[in-house]
Amino acid sequence: MKKLWLDIGNTRLKYWITEQNQIIEHAAEMHLQSPADLLLGLIQHFKSLGLHQVGISSVLDKANNVRIQSILTCLNIPVVFAKVQACYAGLICGYDDPSQLGIDRWLQVLAVAKSTQQNYCVISCGTALTIDLAQGQKHLGGYILPNLYLQRDSLIQNTKGIKIPDAAFDELSPGRNTIDAVHHGILFGLLSTIEKVLQDFPAQLILTGGDAALFAQHLERFQPVIEPDLLLKGLQHFADHLPDTV
């Protein structure tokens, strides 16, 4: 059976098509704050594939999700939106109110926290840098920080008379000009936060998101594992454990 897996984030729509649990097609596109319009452009292609199920992770608001679900009804197949649960497939949510935890973070932890004997530190290096901790299958909560680019943009907006153009976030040495000082300082700050978390909570470090490789090269002593499509793996795991009545 062919299945469609949709990851709808703040800036990008990513999808997998799988058949017998093998990925046969994948793509990621910027949706420019209009994911429903992007999905409309893809729907005829999806119709042609003979799909049997759709699984969705969406960080969007209710109105956008309703529109997305409406678009997908033309496929005439079951559509499942993943939702954070207090306890699901053995994973216990660490938030007092599970509905406040982002579905993306929860699915990423769900994808990896399968051993009851392992500590996990799951870091998503995307639009925000999110850190989630799990002790076995018990989610302990986490941290959310502005990512590299959000921090740089904030400095640009709030620093008069200083131009901070794009540059590579690739070194930690003291900057010898303002551009390098900004970029090296932002990266140094985020890495220092991660190192502090791992010193206080020794764990298997798992990195995902577009900047995972950048962070991994500076965190080698923690033996990071890079999982490029962790959220979609978590989405599949969610669907695999749905009650038969769903």
N, C-alpha and C positions, 0 to 999 in steps of 0.2 A: 504494500500500500504506500502511496505517495502522500507525504505530509508537508505542510507549509509551516515554518516557524518564523514568527515576526518579532523582532526586537525594535521597539519604537522608543527612541531616546529623545533628549531635549533638542538635538540638532540633526540626528541621523536616523534613517530607517535601514535596518539590516535584516536580511532574511536568508534562511536555508530552505532548500527543498531536499527532503530525504526519501529514500525508498529502501525498505528493509534495513532501516537504521544507518544507511550509507548516504553521505551527502552527494547529491548528483548535480546540485546547482547552488551557488551562493552569490550574494551581491550586497553592497552597502552604498547608500546614496544619501547626500545631504537633503533634508526635506525643507529647509528654508522656512521653518515655522509653519509649514502647511503639509503635514504628513498625510492628511486625507487626500489632498490633490495628487500627491506623489503616488499614493496607493491606487487612485483612479487610473493613473497612467499604466499601472502594472496589472490591473485586474483582468484584462483580456488575455494576457500571457498566462496568468494563473489559471484562468478558465480552460485553457487549451491543454493543461497538464494532467487532467483527470485526478485531481486531488481528493483525498478522503477525510482530511481533518486539518484544522488550523489551530495552532497554539500561539498565543500572543502575550508578550510582556510589554506593557506600556506605562511610561511615567507621566503621560498626559492627563489633563483634567477630564472630568466626566463628560462634558459636551463633546470634546474631540473623540473620546473613546466610543461614544454612542454613534457618531458619524462613521467612524472606522468600522464598527460592527455592522452598520447599515450597508456599507459598501460591500462587505464580505458576504452578506446574505445571498447575493446573486450566485455564489458558488454552490449553494444548496448542500452544504456539508457542515458538520458540527464545528463550532467556533468556541474555543476555550480561552478565556482571559485568566492568566495566573493572578492569584491574590495571596497576599501574605497571610499565613495562618499562625495561630499561637503554637500549634504543634502539628507537624506534617511530615510524613515519611521518616519519623524519628527525630526530626530537627525541632528543637524548642526555641522559639523566638525570645530574644533577650529584651525586647521593648515591653514596657508596662502596657502600652496600647499598640498592638501589632499593626494597626492600620496606619500608624505614623512612620513605619519603616518603609523605605523605598523598595518597590518590587524588584528593581535591578540588584540592589544589595542583597536582598533575601535570596533571590535565585542563585546568585554567585556563591553564597555560603552553602545553599542546598546542594549545589553541584559537587562540592568537595567534602563537606563535613559528614563523612560516612563511617569513619572509624571512631569508636568510643574511647580509644586510647591515645588519640592524637590531639595536639593543640594546633589551631590554624590561625593564620593572619592573612586575610584576603584583602588585597589592595587593588582598587580599580583606578587606573591612571587615565581618566577621561575628562569630561567637562568639569567635574570636580574630582578631587582626590579623596576617595573614601577608604577608610580602614575599618574592617570588621574582624572581630575576634571570636573564636569559637573554641570551647573546651569539649572535645569530643563532638557530640551532636547538640550541645547547648550553646546557642548564640549568646555572647556576653555583651553585645552592644558594640559601639565603635566611635569613629571620629569622621568629620567631614571638613575638608580644607579647600580653599580656592586653589585651583590647579596653577601650573606654571604661567599660563597665558592670562588667566584672570588676574593674577597678582601683578603681572606686567601692565595690563590694561589699567588697573587701578592706579598704579604709579603714574602712568601717562596722563590720566585724567586729573590727578591731584597734585602734580608737580609742575609749577609754572616755569616756563622758560627753559625746560630741559626736554630735549627730544630723545625718545627711547625707541629707536627703530627695532624691527625684528632682528634677532640674532640667535645663534644656536645656544641651547641650554646643554653645554657639553663639558664644562670644566668647573672645578671647585676652588681653583687658586684665587687669591685676592685680585680683584679687577684693577687694572692700571688705567682704566678710563671708565667713564660713567656707564656706558653700554655694558661692558663686561661686569662691572661691579653689580649692576642690577640683575643680570642674568645669572651670574655665579651665586649671588646672594640668595635669590629665590630658590634655586635648586638646592643650595646648601641647607636652607631652612627646612624644606620639605624632607630631605634625606635625614636631617637631624631628628625630626619628629618621628620618622619611621624607626630609626635606630633606637630612640628612647623607648618606643612602644615595645620593640622586640627585646630590649634589655630587661624590661619589667615583666614581659610575658613571652618567654622563649616559645617559639612556635614554628611550624612549617610555613614559610613565606610563599604565598601564591600571588602572582602579579597578572593583571589583565588590563585591557584597554590600550589605546593607541601609543602611549608613552611607556609601556611596560618594559621594553628593551632598554630604554634610556635609564630608567631607575635600576634595572637589574645589574647593569655594568658597574654601578656604584655600590651595590649591596651584595657583592659576591660572597662575602664571608658568612652571609645568612643562607647561602645555597638556595636562591630563589628559583621557583618553578614558574615559567611563563605559560599561561593558558589563554590564548588569543580569543577564544569564543566561549568563555566560561558561562556567560549569561544564557546563551542558547542551549548549552549543555544542561544547565539548571532547569530551563524551561522544559526540555525533554524529560528530565527526571520528575518534574512536577506532573506532567501529563501521564507518565507511566504509573503514577500512584493515585490517580483519580479514582474515586469510588465508581463501581460499575453502574450506579444509577445516574452519573453525570453524563 
